[in-house]
């Protein structure tokens, strides 16, 4: 559990589709590999954080996005979330 703050950033976030996994190919960035990446539904993330007694302090919109062929939502933007433990 976070004692003071928990900052999650550069998280691919879906606004309409439930959380899903995409296969990412990083060849254009000089990596000779493919890997799975998780796109998290914003509402699911915030509901889960509340169940863990974390309170959203700030949400950051990042200038990063990607499209994945066949993904349930595309393009997907990136965000950051600053949480703190919920005060009693």
Secondary structure as GFF3:
##gff-version 3
##sequence-region A 1 88
A	DSSP	beta_strand	6	14	.	.	.	ID=ss1
A	DSSP	beta_strand	20	25	.	.	.	ID=ss2
A	DSSP	three_ten_helix	27	29	.	.	.	ID=ss3
A	DSSP	beta_strand	34	41	.	.	.	ID=ss4
A	DSSP	alpha_helix	42	51	.	.	.	ID=ss5
A	DSSP	beta_strand	54	66	.	.	.	ID=ss6
A	DSSP	beta_strand	76	85	.	.	.	ID=ss7
###
